[in-house]
Amino acid sequence: MHFGGAPIALPFFFMTTNTDLWHKTALNIELLDTIAESDLTAVSTMQTLRKKWDVDEITIAASIVDARRRAQQKLVNADALIADSIGVQQATSTAIAIHKAKRFLCDAPVFDLCCGIGSDLRELPKHTIGIDNDELRCSMAEHNTGKNVQCSDVLSFDISKDSFVHIDPARRSCTQRLHGLDAMQPSIEELLQIVKKCAGGCIKVSPATNLEDLENFPVPFELEYIEEGGRVVQCVIWFGKLACNAEQITATSMSINKTISARPDYPSFIKDVEGYLFVPNPALERSGLHHNIANEIRAKELAPNLGIFCSTESINSDWFQQFEILETTSLRLEKVKKVLQNNGCTQVEVKTRGKTVDPNEWQNELSSDSTGTILTVFALRLGKKRIAILTRRL
């Protein structure tokens, strides 16, 4: 059974936490298939469903179907999940979970604290024990991983000094995602008590976390930013024996399957815009290591903190998207239109930094056809100068 299509809107405000009913409903193939093919916002649909199943069964089935649809491009076991949509949204993708689990390959005790629906737990060593204070989440994780899961408060759970821990604290309120370390549940102060008494591990935190936010971290640590699908989706604090690159920052790209660890280099700048532009991978830029790679390939930044580099040489690097510079002009719509006409271009994508322009608005203004080669216009502010750079993506 495969649950494709877009996520469905759930017209329910209450979800039962009866674990037995969740497991029973997950086995009801007829109900799940019916839900998957139904419009739940229609009154007539609900009336038809109620003739055969009660409200709790329908609600749970709708939640499972929605969760499985959301998980299709994220989790390898999407079609067999018992989960709700919030659990899937909070879950680590299988690819990232496998990447992180490689550091936990050991015979020592391993605990996945705040394990949720079990996406990280599934890829951690077989002897890993999942811990969560939510009975329903524990039941889901046990089903989704086949591992030992215990319902307990992670702050009072007894962890030995030789243990390794993976911690994924909540970063959402009921209405929004929480970004700051001080807004995590459990709090960073509470989690540091666990950090001090185990051998090592990691804490999954918001990608908005900066190095200076961790000035009072009690043990050697490494900060890793992870990109997936073109976005930095996770930041991980590795500590203790699992901080393999202690006192350094790590950038990992799942898109190109590469990792770099270092201390950020100082930037170098260029005045002449000619040759080629280089745009760094989001994880590389977020980590501050884009200058390290740029210095290696002899590319220089166009302006401080711009994050776009230039070189007279074409240099192939997986860490950068490369664009051949065709022409530059002042950042005025009529000037850019003329340059595009001279280059026979009727389709463009517009990239910018620092909200110099509205890229969607400019794209609509500058594209007059839906066929032909697409060129890329960079709309940038370089100090007091605003320029447009017409490029061809390589």
Stockholm file with secondary structure:
# STOCKHOLM 1.0

chainA/1-394         MHFGGAPIALPFFFMTTNTDLWHKTALNIELLDTIAESDLTAVSTMQTLRKKWDVDEITIAASIVDARRRAQQKLVNADALIADSIGVQQATSTAIAIHKAKRFLCDAPVFDLCCGIGSDLRELPKHTIGIDNDELRCSMAEHNTGKNVQCSDVLSFDISKDSFVHIDPARRSCTQRLHGLDAMQPSIEELLQIVKKCAGGCIKVSPATNLEDLENFPVPFELEYIEEGGRVVQCVIWFGKLACNAEQITATSMSINKTISARPDYPSFIKDVEGYLFVPNPALERSGLHHNIANEIRAKELAPNLGIFCSTESINSDWFQQFEILETTSLRLEKVKKVLQNNGCTQVEVKTRGKTVDPNEWQNELSSDSTGTILTVFALRLGKKRIAILTRRL
#=GR chainA/1-394 SS CCCCSSCCCCCCSCCCCCHHHHHHHHTCHHHHHHHHTSCTTSHHHHHHHHTTSCHHHHHHHHHHHHHHHHTTTTCTTGGGCCCCHHHHHHSCCHHHHHHHHGGGCSSSCEEEETCTTSHHHHHSCTTCEEEESCHHHHHHHHHHHCSCEEECCTTTSCCCTTCEEEECCBCBCSSSBCCSGGGCBSCHHHHHHHHHHSSEEEEEECTTCCGGGGTTCSSCEEEEEEEETTEEEEEEEEEETTCTTTTSEEEEETTTTEEEEECCCCCCBCSCCCSEEEEECHHHHHHTTHHHHHHHTTCEESSTTCCCEEESSCCCCTTEEEEEEEEEEESCHHHHHHHHHHTTCCEEEEEESTTSSCHHHHHHHHCCCSSSCEEEEEEEEETTEEEEEEEEEC
#=GC SS_cons         CCCCSSCCCCCCSCCCCCHHHHHHHHTCHHHHHHHHTSCTTSHHHHHHHHTTSCHHHHHHHHHHHHHHHHTTTTCTTGGGCCCCHHHHHHSCCHHHHHHHHGGGCSSSCEEEETCTTSHHHHHSCTTCEEEESCHHHHHHHHHHHCSCEEECCTTTSCCCTTCEEEECCBCBCSSSBCCSGGGCBSCHHHHHHHHHHSSEEEEEECTTCCGGGGTTCSSCEEEEEEEETTEEEEEEEEEETTCTTTTSEEEEETTTTEEEEECCCCCCBCSCCCSEEEEECHHHHHHTTHHHHHHHTTCEESSTTCCCEEESSCCCCTTEEEEEEEEEEESCHHHHHHHHHHTTCCEEEEEESTTSSCHHHHHHHHCCCSSSCEEEEEEEEETTEEEEEEEEEC
//
